[in-house]
Amino acid sequence: MKTVLITGIGGDIAQGVATIIREQRPDFRLIGVDMHEQHGGALFVDEFAKIPPASAAEYPETVRKLLKEKDVDVIIPLSEQELEVIGPLALELGKNRCITSGERAVAVGLDKLATINALSGFGLPVPWTVTVAEGVPSEYPCILKSRFGSGSRTVFIVKDSEEAAYLVKRYPDAIFQEMLEPADREVTCAVYRSRDGEVASLLMLRRLAGGFTSWAKVIEDEKTSHMCQVIAQGLDLRGSMNVQLRLTDEGPRVFEINPRFSSTVLMRHRVGFRDVMWALDEAEEKAVSFSGIQHDRHMVRTQGALVF
């Protein structure tokens, strides 16, 4: 393997992935793509190319042409929009050329209602979740959020039926969900399942700032680790995903799954959860092994700026 193409290079996840590969495999040639050039993504790769959005009809053929012209060995798609449409191309390329979390994990993870239904089907306890089409809920406060996609841009705390009725008109495709407490017990779990079926998970108690994990601490929780194992096997996970949950008084309750590398990818790599490199190793048909990670280690997000 010599050339890796990373999509969404204008974003923090792609830049974290590129940083890891550059450090670990400096011999690799990195190509980054994005919809526009008004970002610092080009500083993290050897070459940058502008491509149409994933919603455009020409997106698959543009990517296919780029892979051929640049002699790309592996592509790593990193946005939900791309994961929605890249399935046929991934099948065409084969298991070793497109790094994703697997067909079922992607399909379930991109749909928050499907996520809850799948977890319930695995016998796991879940927060109540209904579509807005089913009417306003009877339990408040609760959460209203987009059914598709990730992040906190379309997440609202709904205090009463009056607020619920207003939001339903604005977001007809959203879902209502039980508000899990306490808020300061939110955990993001990096989960990796190797091709031989072994599962590794890293549990990080976190603090959010601007929708991103700004601080995290590695913790140990047997019930949560078991839950991650069940989910990885149930979704036939192939590689890496992120499980979001809160540790409630009744135990861990998952509210979201991101079927890709997440914004903590560089943080967790630094403490020894090397899921980017495991995925690349497996793409090269190499065996991977997981080692224990010390608990109570703290991680923080830092920020920089460059002028050019």
C-alpha positions as CSV (number, residue, x, y, z in Angstrom):
1,M,0.0,0.0,0.0
2,K,1.3,3.4,-0.9
3,T,-1.6,5.9,-1.5
4,V,-4.5,6.7,0.8
5,L,-7.4,9.0,-0.1
6,I,-9.1,10.7,2.9
7,T,-12.5,12.4,2.3
8,G,-13.8,15.5,4.1
9,I,-10.2,16.7,4.7
10,G,-11.5,20.1,5.8
11,G,-13.0,18.6,8.9
12,D,-11.4,17.7,12.3
13,I,-11.9,13.9,11.9
14,A,-10.2,13.7,8.6
15,Q,-7.3,15.9,9.7
16,G,-6.9,13.7,12.8
17,V,-6.8,10.6,10.6
18,A,-4.2,12.2,8.3
19,T,-2.1,13.2,11.3
20,I,-2.0,9.7,12.6
21,I,-1.1,8.1,9.2
22,R,1.6,10.8,8.6
23,E,3.2,10.0,12.0
24,Q,2.9,6.2,11.7
25,R,3.5,5.7,8.0
26,P,5.4,8.6,6.6
27,D,6.1,6.6,3.4
28,F,2.4,6.8,2.5
29,R,1.2,9.3,0.0
30,L,-2.0,11.1,1.3
31,I,-4.6,12.6,-0.9
32,G,-7.3,14.7,0.7
33,V,-10.6,15.7,-0.9
34,D,-13.4,18.1,0.0
35,M,-16.2,20.2,-1.5
36,H,-14.3,23.5,-1.2
37,E,-10.8,24.9,-0.4
38,Q,-11.6,27.3,2.4
39,H,-10.0,25.3,5.2
40,G,-6.6,24.0,6.2
41,G,-7.0,20.5,5.0
42,A,-4.4,20.8,2.3
43,L,-1.7,21.2,5.0
44,F,-2.3,17.6,6.2
45,V,-1.9,15.8,2.9
46,D,0.4,15.6,0.0
47,E,-2.3,16.5,-2.6
48,F,-5.7,18.1,-2.4
49,A,-8.6,17.8,-4.9
50,K,-12.0,19.4,-4.9
51,I,-14.9,17.1,-5.5
52,P,-18.7,17.6,-5.7
53,P,-20.9,17.0,-2.6
54,A,-22.0,13.5,-1.9
55,S,-25.6,14.5,-2.8
56,A,-24.5,15.3,-6.4
57,A,-25.2,12.7,-9.1
58,E,-21.6,13.0,-10.4
59,Y,-20.1,12.2,-6.9
60,P,-19.5,8.4,-7.4
61,E,-18.0,8.8,-10.9
62,T,-15.8,11.7,-9.7
63,V,-14.4,9.6,-6.9
64,R,-14.0,6.5,-9.1
65,K,-12.1,8.6,-11.7
66,L,-9.9,10.1,-9.0
67,L,-9.0,6.7,-7.5
68,K,-7.9,5.5,-10.9
69,E,-6.0,8.7,-11.9
70,K,-4.1,8.9,-8.6
71,D,-3.6,5.1,-8.3
72,V,-5.2,5.1,-4.9
73,D,-4.9,1.9,-2.8
74,V,-7.4,2.7,0.0
75,I,-10.1,5.3,0.4
76,I,-11.4,6.4,3.9
77,P,-14.8,8.1,3.7
78,L,-15.4,10.1,6.8
79,S,-18.8,11.9,6.5
80,E,-22.3,10.5,7.0
81,Q,-23.4,12.0,3.6
82,E,-20.6,10.0,1.8
83,L,-21.3,6.8,3.8
84,E,-24.9,7.0,2.6
85,V,-23.9,6.8,-1.1
86,I,-20.6,5.1,-1.2
87,G,-21.9,1.6,-0.5
88,P,-22.0,0.4,-4.2
89,L,-18.6,1.8,-4.8
90,A,-17.3,0.1,-1.7
91,L,-18.6,-3.2,-3.0
92,E,-17.0,-2.6,-6.3
93,L,-13.6,-1.8,-4.8
94,G,-13.6,-4.8,-2.4
95,K,-13.1,-5.1,1.3
96,N,-9.5,-4.0,1.3
97,R,-9.8,-0.7,-0.6
98,C,-12.7,1.1,1.2
99,I,-12.4,1.4,4.9
100,T,-15.9,1.6,6.5
101,S,-17.6,0.0,9.5
102,G,-19.5,-2.5,7.4
103,E,-22.8,-2.4,5.5
104,R,-25.1,-3.2,8.5
105,A,-23.3,-0.9,10.9
106,V,-23.5,2.0,8.5
107,A,-27.2,1.5,7.7
108,V,-28.2,1.3,11.3
109,G,-25.9,4.0,12.6
110,L,-27.0,6.6,10.1
111,D,-30.6,6.3,11.2
112,K,-31.2,7.1,14.9
113,L,-34.6,5.4,15.0
114,A,-33.1,2.3,13.3
115,T,-30.3,2.5,15.9
116,I,-32.8,2.3,18.8
117,N,-34.8,-0.5,17.2
118,A,-31.6,-2.5,16.6
119,L,-30.4,-2.1,20.1
120,S,-33.8,-3.2,21.4
121,G,-33.6,-6.2,19.1
122,F,-30.3,-7.1,20.8
123,G,-32.1,-7.2,24.1
124,L,-30.5,-4.0,25.4
125,P,-32.4,-1.3,27.3
126,V,-32.9,1.9,25.3
127,P,-34.4,5.3,25.8
128,W,-37.9,5.7,24.5
129,T,-37.8,7.1,21.0
130,V,-40.7,8.1,18.7
131,T,-40.9,10.0,15.4
132,V,-42.6,13.4,15.4
133,A,-45.2,11.9,13.0
134,E,-46.5,9.9,16.0
135,G,-47.5,13.2,17.8
136,V,-46.0,15.1,20.7
137,P,-44.8,13.0,23.6
138,S,-46.4,12.8,27.1
139,E,-43.1,12.9,29.0
140,Y,-41.1,16.1,29.6
141,P,-38.4,17.3,29.5
142,C,-37.3,15.3,26.5
143,I,-35.0,15.7,23.4
144,L,-35.9,16.5,19.9
145,K,-33.2,15.8,17.3
146,S,-32.6,15.0,13.7
147,R,-33.3,11.4,12.8
148,F,-30.3,11.3,10.4
149,G,-26.8,12.6,10.7
150,S,-24.7,13.4,13.8
151,G,-23.6,16.3,15.9
152,S,-25.6,18.7,18.1
153,R,-26.7,21.3,15.6
154,T,-30.3,20.0,15.6
155,V,-30.7,18.9,19.2
156,F,-33.2,20.6,21.4
157,I,-34.3,20.1,25.0
158,V,-38.1,20.2,24.9
159,K,-39.7,21.4,28.1
160,D,-43.4,21.0,27.4
161,S,-46.1,20.2,24.8
162,E,-46.2,23.8,23.5
163,E,-42.5,23.7,22.6
164,A,-42.9,20.2,21.1
165,A,-45.8,21.4,18.8
166,Y,-43.7,24.3,17.6
167,L,-40.6,22.2,16.8
168,V,-42.7,19.5,15.1
169,K,-43.6,22.1,12.4
170,R,-40.0,23.1,11.9
171,Y,-38.5,19.6,11.9
172,P,-41.1,17.1,10.5
173,D,-38.5,14.4,10.0
174,A,-37.1,14.5,13.5
175,I,-37.5,12.2,16.5
176,F,-38.4,12.7,20.2
177,Q,-36.2,10.8,22.7
178,E,-36.0,10.3,26.4
179,M,-33.6,12.8,28.0
180,L,-31.0,10.7,29.8
181,E,-29.6,11.9,33.0
182,P,-27.2,12.9,34.5
183,A,-25.7,15.1,31.8
184,D,-22.2,14.9,33.3
185,R,-22.1,11.1,32.9
186,E,-21.9,11.1,29.1
187,V,-19.5,8.5,27.7
188,T,-18.2,8.1,24.2
189,C,-17.0,4.6,23.4
190,A,-14.6,3.8,20.6
191,V,-15.3,0.2,19.4
192,Y,-13.2,-1.8,17.0
193,R,-14.0,-5.3,15.7
194,S,-11.3,-7.1,13.8
195,R,-11.9,-9.4,10.9
196,D,-11.5,-12.4,13.1
197,G,-14.3,-11.2,15.4
198,E,-12.3,-9.8,18.3
199,V,-13.7,-6.7,19.9
200,A,-11.9,-3.9,21.6
201,S,-13.5,-0.8,23.2
202,L,-12.3,2.3,24.9
203,L,-14.7,4.1,27.3
204,M,-14.2,7.9,27.6
205,L,-16.1,10.0,30.1
206,R,-16.3,13.3,28.3
207,R,-17.1,17.0,28.4
208,L,-18.5,18.7,25.3
209,A,-17.7,22.2,24.1
210,G,-19.3,23.5,20.9
211,G,-20.5,20.0,20.0
212,F,-17.0,18.5,20.3
213,T,-15.3,16.4,23.0
214,S,-13.0,19.0,24.6
215,W,-12.0,16.8,27.6
216,A,-12.1,13.1,28.2
217,K,-11.0,10.5,30.8
218,V,-10.5,6.8,30.2
219,I,-12.8,4.9,32.5
220,E,-13.8,1.3,33.2
221,D,-17.4,0.0,33.3
222,E,-18.1,-3.7,32.9
223,K,-21.7,-3.2,31.8
224,T,-20.8,-0.7,29.2
225,S,-18.0,-2.8,27.8
226,H,-20.3,-5.8,27.6
227,M,-22.9,-3.6,25.8
228,C,-20.3,-2.5,23.2
229,Q,-19.4,-6.1,22.6
230,V,-23.1,-7.0,22.0
231,I,-23.6,-4.1,19.6
232,A,-20.4,-4.8,17.6
233,Q,-21.4,-8.4,17.1
234,G,-25.0,-7.6,16.4
235,L,-24.2,-5.1,13.8
236,D,-21.5,-7.3,12.3
237,L,-19.1,-4.4,12.8
238,R,-16.1,-4.4,10.4
239,G,-13.6,-2.0,11.8
240,S,-14.4,1.1,13.9
241,M,-17.5,2.9,15.2
242,N,-18.4,5.2,18.0
243,V,-21.1,4.5,20.6
244,Q,-22.6,7.5,22.5
245,L,-24.3,6.8,25.8
246,R,-25.0,8.1,29.3
247,L,-24.4,6.2,32.6
248,T,-27.8,6.5,34.2
249,D,-28.9,5.3,37.6
250,E,-30.4,2.2,35.8
251,G,-27.1,1.6,33.9
252,P,-25.7,2.6,30.5
253,R,-28.2,3.7,27.9
254,V,-27.0,4.2,24.3
255,F,-28.6,7.1,22.4
256,E,-26.5,7.2,19.2
257,I,-24.0,5.3,17.1
258,N,-21.6,6.9,14.7
259,P,-20.5,4.3,12.1
260,R,-17.1,5.8,11.4
261,F,-14.0,7.2,13.0
262,S,-15.1,10.0,15.4
263,S,-13.7,13.4,16.5
264,T,-11.8,11.7,19.3
265,V,-9.8,9.7,16.9
266,L,-6.5,11.5,17.6
267,M,-7.1,11.6,21.3
268,R,-7.6,7.9,21.6
269,H,-4.7,7.1,19.3
270,R,-2.5,9.0,21.7
271,V,-3.5,6.7,24.6
272,G,-3.1,3.5,22.6
273,F,-6.4,2.8,20.9
274,R,-5.0,2.7,17.4
275,D,-8.1,2.0,15.3
276,V,-6.9,3.9,12.2
277,M,-3.7,1.9,12.0
278,W,-5.6,-1.3,12.8
279,A,-7.9,-0.7,9.9
280,L,-5.0,0.0,7.5
281,D,-3.1,-3.0,8.8
282,E,-6.1,-5.2,8.1
283,A,-6.5,-3.7,4.7
284,E,-2.9,-5.0,4.1
285,E,-4.0,-8.4,5.3
286,K,-2.0,-8.0,8.5
287,A,-3.1,-9.4,11.9
288,V,-3.9,-6.9,14.6
289,S,-3.7,-7.2,18.4
290,F,-5.2,-5.2,21.2
291,S,-3.4,-4.2,24.3
292,G,-4.8,-2.9,27.6
293,I,-5.0,0.9,28.2
294,Q,-4.5,2.5,31.6
295,H,-7.6,3.9,33.1
296,D,-7.9,7.4,34.5
297,R,-5.8,8.9,31.8
298,H,-7.0,12.3,30.7
299,M,-7.1,13.7,27.2
300,V,-7.8,17.3,26.0
301,R,-8.5,18.9,22.6
302,T,-6.1,21.7,21.7
303,Q,-6.3,24.3,19.0
304,G,-3.8,26.0,16.7
305,A,-3.7,28.4,13.8
306,L,-1.6,29.0,10.8
307,V,-1.2,31.9,8.4
308,F,-0.1,31.2,4.8
